[in-house]
Amino acid sequence: MKIFKFGGASVKDANGVKNLVNVLQEVGYDNTLIVISAMGKTTNAIEVVIKNYFEESKELQASIQEIAKYHNEILLELFPNESHPIFGKVKKFFEEMQGFLGRNKSPDYDYVYDQLVSFGELISTTIVSAYLNSISIENTWLDVREMIKTDTNYRDAKVDWELTQENIKRNVNRNKLNISQGFIGSDPNNFTTTLGREGSDYTAAIFAYCLNAESVTIWKDVPGVLNADPRYFENAQLLHNISYREAIELAFYGASVIHPKTLQPLQRKEIPLYVKSFLNPKGAGTAVAKGVGITPNIPCFIVKKNQVLISLSSLDFSFIVENNISEIFKLLHDCKMKVDVIQNSAISFSVCVDNKFNNLEKLLKTLRSKFKVTHYENVSLYTIRHFTESAIEGLQKEKEILLEQRAEQTIQLVVK
């Protein structure tokens, strides 16, 4: 069985959905399960709805209607006959969204986030499934929440692998074309959960692991995995082959093409991952599998924007030792800070973090009661894997280096 994953960019409009059909027809779709993300920037748009729900209630309905209008325009292009049942199905999803907003009593932002943001995937897969059926590509629409079971850690849920495997084996007919959602699951009480932003790749890997799939293909708007993000770096080059280990390293440091959690279940069963272009389905793309480290062996550049660098020193110039560090890490964990770089000396401790959950002020307030604290917001973290001195020099030009850390194959620079 093959697993395909199509991201939001691939289905951002009616032409994107039609191109998805072209991809399937070019490469084949027998015994295939397709994981699809929300259309275009729908996840971002639903995040605006959530913000308005909590902070700007006057803007709430307008932000919902904007999403409904966007999807309706796609529907009208794909289904000229407005009496097609798909219009009623999509309308029902928006009614469910409104119903949740009307009855919800929970002040938990993360819980509300997961219940609402999941509508993006539910709507996109329903539209794609209906369109495929309308052009005689028969498929089965599957609600991933009935299969991928998680804990209650909303917005970053952990998978219950045993129960998930049982559900997937029971619900997926390997002999049919299946369509399901990325990014979402459900907890023991059947409330919707999400697997973290960009978690659709991870969903594809979960299905692959549980179905012992022969491969996973992620369809992107780039030719494969590049050695740098072309939005930030010139002359990005295609990487033809990457080992699981190297890909996990790149993902760990923040390479945006592959989700950090995606590779681990694939590596366990040695299921190859292909990253290919939905604009050029027959292109070679990138293969991630067991074997050589990276081909070609060139520097790989990764950048994380909008990071926070926090530097601590003891108030009395005493050493920062194990109990201090343990306390600092507990605070970072409690504030849900993702740690990207750590550097410490006898009397100082620096950490570069991602303030994903907007808990920075809470963290700084606690730290200042125990340490001398300096911090820099909106810094960038650059990582170079397989660095060369010329690669470092090129990166350092006209930048203020706040922190540098080198290992055998990797250098990290925090810059203003």
N, C-alpha and C positions, 0 to 999 in steps of 0.2 A: 504494500500500500504506500502511496505517496501523500505527503502533506504539502500543500501550497499555502503561503501566507501573502495576502495583499494588504498593503498599508493604506492609510487615508489618502495619500497622494494619487494612488492608482485608481481610486473610485471617487474622485473629487467632483465629478460632473457626469452627465450622461455619456459623453464621449469616452470617459474613463471606464465606465461600466461596459460599453461596447468593446473597448480595447481588451478588457479582461476576457471577453468571449474570444477575441482573436488569439490571445495567448493560449487559452485552453485548446482551441482548434489547431494551433500550430504544434503544441507539445504533447497533446493528448490529455485525457482526464478520466480514463478508466481507473477504477479502484482508488479514487482520490478524495481526500478531505480538504476543503478550503477554509482557512481561517481568514476573516475579513475584519478590518478595523472600522472605526467610524469614518464617515465620508469627509474628506477635506479637513477643514479646521473645526469640525463639529465639537470635538472634545473641548477645545478652547472656548467655543461659544457657550457650551453648557456650563463651563466654569464661570462665565459671566452671569449666567442665570443663578448659579449658586451664590455668587457674591451679592447679587441683587436681592436674593431671598433673605440673606442675613443683614444686609446693610442699606440697600436702596430699593425698598419695596415698590416705589412708584415706577421704577424702570423694569420691574419683573416681567409683566405681561408682554411688553414690547420686545424684550430679549428672547422670550419663548417664541413669539410670532415670527421673529427674524429667522430662527432655526426651522420653523415649520414652512416658511416661504421658500427657503433654500432647498429643502427636500422636495417640496411640491413642484418646483421648477424642474428638478431632475425627473420626477415622475411624469410630468407632462411631455417631456421629450422622449422618454422611454415607452410610455403607454398613451398613445394619442386618444384612445377611448377612455374617457373619464369614468365610465361605469365599471372599469376593471376593479376587481375586489381589492387590489393592492392599495387603492386610495383609502378605503375604509380601514384596512389594517394599520396603515401609517397614522391615520387620524386617531385610531384607538390608542396608539402608543402615546401620543401627545395628551390625550384625555387621561391616561394613567399617570403621566408626569404631573398634570395639573391636580389630579386627585391626591397624589402623594403630598404635594406642596400644601394642599388644603387641610389634610388631616394630620400631618406630621407634628409631633410634640417634642421630638428630641432636639436638644440644643447642640448635639455632637456634630461638629462640622464634618468630620471624616465619614461618619455614618451617612449623613445627608448627601455628601459628595458621591459616595458609591452608589446610592440608590438612584441618583439622577444621571450621573455621567454615563452609566451603562446603557441608557436609551440610545446613545449614538451608535453603538455596535448592534443593538437589537434592530434598529431601523435600517441600517445599511445592509445587513445580511438579509433582512426580509425583502428589501427592494431587489437586491441582486438575485436572490433565489427565485423571486417571481418573474424577473426578466428572463432568466435562463429557461424557466419552464415555458414562458411565452414563445420562445424561439425553438422549442422542442429539445432543449437540453435538460432532460429530467434530472431532478435532484431532490434531496431530502434536507429540509431545514431543521437544524438541531439547536435546542436551547442549551448553551454550554453550562448554564447554572445548574442544570440537572445532572451534570457529569463532573465538573471540576469543583470539588468540595474543599473548603479552606477553614482556617480559624477565623476569629472575629477581629483581627487586626486590620481594620478598614484602611483602605488606600495602599496597603502593602501586605496583603494577606499571604499566609503561608499555606502551602498545599498539603492536604491530607492525601498522601500518595496511595495508600492502600484502598481507601474508599473511592478515590478518583479512578483508579485502575479498574475496579469492579464495575463502576458506572459506565465507563467508556466502552468496556468490552460488551456490556449488556445493550447499550444504546446505538452503537455504530455498526451499520451494515457495511462490511468491507467491499461488497460487490456493487455498491452504488456510489454516485457522486454525492458527497455530503457538504453542506454549507453550515458553518458555525461562527461564533463570535470570538474575537480575541479579547484579552485584557480582563475579562470578568469571570467570576465564579460565584459560589454562595456558601454561607456559613451553616453551622448545624441547625440554626433556626430558619434557614432558607432565605435570609436577608442577603441581598446582593453584596458581593465584595469585589475589589479590584486588586490586581497583582502588581501594581506600581505602574507609573507612566511608561509607555512604550512596551507594555507587557504582552502585546499580541504575539511577538516573536516567541516569548516564553510559552504562551498557550500552544503554539504550533509544536514546540518541543515536547510539551506534556502529552499531547495527542500522539506524537511520534513514538515516545517512550512506551506509552501504554498499549499501542497497537503494533509495536515492533516494526515500525515503518521502514521502508528501504531507503528513504531520503526525505529531507525537508528542503523546500525551495522558498526563499524569501524574495518576492518580486518588488523591486525598488525603481526609483527614477534615476538611478545611477548605474553604470555598467557592472558594478560589483563592489567589493570592499576596496576603497582607495587608501593610499598611505597618508592621506590628509583630507580634511573637510574642505572642498573647493570654495566654500563660502568665505573661508578665512585664509586659505593658503593657495598660492599660485602653483600651477604645474603639478597638480595631484596626479599620481600614477596608480594604475590598476594593480592590485596584488592577485596573482593567479592562484596560488595555493597557500593555505595557512594551516598549521597544525592546531589541534584543539587547544593545546597548552598556550600557544602564541595568541590565539584568538581570545582565550580567557584573560590573558594578560592585557591585551588591547581593550577588551570590554571593561575590565576592572578599572583601568585608567580613564575610561570615559569615551571610548570610540563609539560614535552614535549609530553605526550601521547595525551592530549586533547587541541585543540586550544582554546585560551581564549574567542573568540567570539562565539564559537560553541554552548555553553550551553544555552545562553540567549533565543534564539528563541525556543529551545526545552522545556525549563522550562515554558515558557508562555503558551504552550499548553499541558504541562505534557506528552510529547512524550519521552519514555524511550530511553536511549542510551546504547548500548552494545559495549564493546571493547573485541574482541576475536582474537584468533590466526588463521591465515590462514593455519598454519601447523597442527592444531588440531581443525577443524571446530565444532566438537561436544563438545569441552571443555566448561565449564561453563563460563569462562571469567569474566568480571566485568560488573555489571549493575549499571548505573547511573540513578536514578529516584527519585521521591518524597518519603520522608521517613527518616529513621534513618541516622545519620551523616556519620559514616564510620564503616565498618566491615571487618576485626578485627580492634579494636581501638588501633593502634600502631603508633609510630612516623613516619612521612613522611618527607623524605629528598629531597630537590630540590637544584640544583646548577646551577648558571649562570656564565659561564666563560667569560673572556675578557671584563670585566666591567671597568668603570672609576669612581673613587671616587674623588670628588671635594669638598674641604673645603674652605669656605670663612670667612673672618673676616673684620670688618670695618677698614679703614685706620687710623681713629682717635680714635679708641676704643669706638665709640658711639654704641648705641644699634642697632641691626638689627631688624627693626620693619616692620609693614605691607607694607609700600610703598616699602621698599627694597625687601621684599619677592615677592611682586607682580612683580617688575621689573625683578627679577631673573627668575621667572616662565615664563615671557614673552620671555626672552632670550632663555630659554630651549625649549619653544614651537617653536620659530622662527628657531631654529637650529635642530628641529625634534629629540630632545633627549628624549628617553623613560626613565622616572624616575622610579626607583625601590625601593629606600629607601630615606627618608628625616629625618634629625635630626637637630634641631636647639636649641640654647641657646640664652641668652641675646645679646652676642657679636659674635656669630659664627653660621654658617649655613653649613651643610654638605649634599651632595646628591650623591647617587650612580646611574649612568646612563649607558645606552647602546648606544654607539656611532655608531648606525646602519647606519647612512647616512654620516659618516666621516666628521662631522662638528665640531670636537673637537677644532681644532686650532682657528677657527673663534669664537667659544664660549669663549675660554680662553682669547683671545685677548680683547674682549669686557669686560669681567669680571675684568681683570687686570687693566683696566682704572678706576675702581670704588671700587675695593676691594683688600685686600691682599689675594692671591690665592695660595693654594697648591693642587697638584693633583697627583694621583697614577693611572697609566694605567695598564692594564692586571691583575686586581685584580679579585677575585672570590667572588660571593655573595651566601652564603649558607642560606637556609631557612629551619627550622624544624617546621612542623605543629604538634601539640599534643606532644610537646617536653617533655623529661624527663631529669633530671640532668645527668644521665649516657649517654644519647644520645648527650648532649652538650659536655660533657668531651671527649667523643670519637672523636668528630668532631674537637675539639680545639687542639688536640695533634699535636705538631711540626708545628703549624701555627702561624703566627703573626696576631693578631686581630687588625684591623684598626678601626672598628666601630662595636658596638653591640646595638641591639634594641629589647626590649622584649614587647610583649603584652600578653594577658591572655593565648592564645593557640599557639602563634607563636613567634619564636625567629629568628632574622636575624643577620648574621655575615658577615662582609666584611673582607676578609683575603688576605694576600700576599702569 
